[in-house]
Amino acid sequence: MSLLPRIALALALAAPLACKHTPVAAGGAANDMLFAVAWLQTSAEYEAAALQAYGAAGPALERALADTTWTAAVEQQGDFAGLPPAIIVDVDETVLDNSAYQARLIASGGEFAPDTWGAWIDERKATGVPGAAAFLAAAAGKGVRVFYVSNRDLPQAEPTRDNLARLGFPDTANLDTFYFRDPERGWKEKSPRRAEVAKTHRIVLMFGDNLFDFVDKDHATLAERAGLVREHAAWWGARWFVIPNPMYGSWDDALFNYDRNKTRAQKQELRLQSLDPAR
């Protein structure tokens, strides 16, 4: 979807809350996400960055398909040359744009909550990240299976599948390619799910908006996260492709030592402390 329709849709979805709650939501610190959501929904640069990632993945896919020793998963071991190829994608802010949900929170002065998030998923109104559906459909046309590995909860798989199918994403006819969080299978982090895909497919490319969409390390510090990026420097833009997401993610959680109980004021203070005016 082009930039203007995405903005119009987000504003339309947020409008009822904005009319009722905008005076409350106008306070500065009350809307830590305001700049991030405004950038994602209105900047040409966001659309360009997403198109750049999915566009650059085209030549990378051709190289990966030609070289059967290639894998994009650190979990892939053993003799995988004869396995059929697959791409792993995260869902939120990687193939689906949920910024309208974030806009609603800003308009209402609210914060993320499982009930409102679940209601948003049930609406099936998330739009596609620019370039995602076209690239993945083209990959599927080359015989590449697409797996959706998301930290959405397992009961949310069906509305997610339906949302993606309506937008033209491939491998969405059933839930066989949807690997969501499943406590019964020990699927909390993504590494075990990537390992499960690697049993049956050669993982040729991966896409995400979060470092942990590519490699896991429990409660990684800022320094450890930077180390993981450098350790796999040759994989970025070749096997791994990142979609920018300034709204939320483990980058922000790391500033709070992954403590979800901190207040807004405490989070803002830690963000301020993280700034380096001499950098």
N, C-alpha and C positions, 0 to 999 in steps of 0.2 A: 504494500500500500504506500502511495506517495505521501510526502510530508504533510500537505494541507488536509487531506482526508483523515490522517491520523490525529492531527490536532483537533479537527472538528468533532471527531468521534469522542475523543477524551473530554472535550469541553461539554459535549452533550450529556455524557454519562455523569459528569461531575456537577452539572448545572443544578439539580434539585438541592443538593447539599450546599452548594455555593450560595444560593439565594437565601437559605435559611441560616447559615452559620458563618458567612464570610466575615462579619465584624469580629467574631470570636477568633477566627483563624488568622487575622491580620497581624497578630503580635509577632515580633521578630524571632525570638528564640523558640517560640511555639512551633515554628515550621522549619526544622532543621533541613528538611528535604526540598524546600522550595526551589533553590537554585538548581539542584540536581534534576528535579522533575521538569522544570522549565527548560533546561538545556536539552534533555532527552526529547521532549515533545515539540520543541520549536526550532532547534538548531539544525541547519543544513549539515553541519559537521557530523552530527550523530548519524544521519542517514548515510553520509559519505563513508564514515568509518565502518558501518555495518556492511555496506556494499563492497567496500575494499576487502574486508575479511573473506566474504563469501566469493568474491571475484578471484582473489589470490588463491583460493582453495582449488580452483579448477585445474590449473597446471600441476599443483601438488597431487591431486587425485590421479592424474594421468601417470605421474612418476611412480606413485604408490602401487597402482595396478600393474605396472610393467615390472616392478621389482618385488618378487615374492618373499624376499628376506626382510621386507619393510614391515614394521608395526609401529603404531602410535601409542601403544599401551605398555606402561612399565610392568604391568601384571602379566603380559603375554610371554609365556615360556615354552620351551620345547620346540618340536618341529611343527610349525604352523604354516609352512609354505603352501600346502595343499588345501588349506581351509578357504571357504568363500569369503570375499571381502565384506567389511561392514564399517559403517561410520557411527560413532557415538556422539549424540548431542545432548546437552542439558536442555531443559525446557524454558524456564523462566528467565526472561531477558536475553535468551540465546536464540530461541526460535519463536517464542511468544512475548509480545510487548504488553506488560501489565501496568504501564505507567498511569493508565486511567484509574486504577485502584489507588495508586499513590496520590493521584490528584484529588481523589475523593477524601482521603485522609487529611490532606492539607486543607481542603475546603471546609471540612467539619471540625478541624482542630483535634482530630483523633490520632491514635497510634495503631500500629499493626496489631491485630488480634486474630486468633484462629477462626473465630466465628465469622467475622467480616471477610477474611481471606477465603474461607470455604464458600461463602455466599457468592463472592466474585467468581470463583472457579465454576460454580454451578451455573452462572449466567452464560458461560461459554462465549464471552464477548472480547476476549483478548485478541489483539491484531497480530499479524505476523511481523517479525523483525525483517527489515528490508533485505532482500536477497536470499533469505533462508529457504523459502519454499521452492523457488526456482532452482537453486543449486542442488538441493536434496532430491528434487524430482529428476533432475538431469543425472545425478549419481545413481538413483534407483534404476533409471533407464539403461545404465551400463552394468546392471546386475549387482549393485552394491546394496546391501541391506542396511536400513537405518534403524538404530536403537535409541529410544528416548529414555535416558537415565536421569531421573529427576528426584529431588528431595521433597516433592509433594508426597502426601500420604497415599497409601495404596487405595483407599476408597475413592480418591480423587482421580484415579486413572481413567475411568470411563468418561467423565465430562471433559477431561483433558484430551482424550483421544478424539472425541466428537468435535471439540473446538479446532484441533489441528486438521481433522479431515475436512471440515467446512472450508478451511483456508487452502486446501490443495496439497497438504503435506503427504509424502508417501509412507507406505507401511503403517497405515492407520486403520485398516479394515477390521482389525481385532486388537486384543491387548498383548499379543505374543511378543511384541517388540517394546513393551512398556515396562521398565524396571524401576519401580517406585519404592519408597521406603516401606519395608516389610519386617517388623520386629520378629515375626515367627521364623523368618529365614536369616535373621542376623543382618539384615540390610539396612543399617543406619547410615554408615559412610558409603562412599561410592566405589571404593577400591574392590570390595567383594563382588559388586555388580559388574564392574569392568572385567574382573576375572571370570565371571560366569559367561559373559559374552565371548571372552577369549577362548573358552573351551570349544566353541563351535564355529567361530569366525576369526579371520585375520582382521584386526582393527587397523584400518588404514589412516583414518583421520579422526580428530576429536575437536569438538567445539564447546565453548562455555563462556560464562561471564565471571567465573570465580576460579581462583587458583586450584581449589579442591575439586573442580570438575576434571582436572588432569592428573593430579597427584595428591595423595592424602598425607597429612601429618597432624596427629591429634593436638589441638591447642597450640599450634605453631606460633611462636613469637614473631614479631615484625622482622627480626634478623633472620630467623629460620625461614620465613616466607621468602625473603629476598634471596636467601641461599638456594632455595628450591628453583627459583626462576633462573638464576645463573647456572645452576647445575644442568639445566636442560635448555641452555641458551640456543643450541642449534635446532631445537624442535619447534620453537615459536615461529609461526609463519610458514612452516614446512609440514609439520604433523599436527601441531596444535594451533588453534585459531581462537582469539579472544574477542568477544563483543563488549564494548565499553558499557559499564553500568555504575554510575556514580551514586545511585540511590541507596543501595544497601549491599551487604555481602560480608564475607569473612575478613576483608580488609578493614572494615569498620569494627567488627567483633574483636579483632586482635587488639585494637586500641583499648578495649575494656577488659582484656584478659578473658574474653568469651563469657563474661558475666551478664546475662540477660536481665538481671534484677536491678541493674543500676538505673537511676532516675534520668530523665532527660537532662536535668541540670548537671548531673555528674558526667554524663556522656559528653555534653558540650565542653565541660571543663577539661576532660581528657583529650578531646580533639584539639582544644587550644594549646594544651601542653605539648602536643605532638608536633606543633608547627616549629619550623627552624628558619628564623629570619636571616640566618647567615648562609644558608645553603646556596 
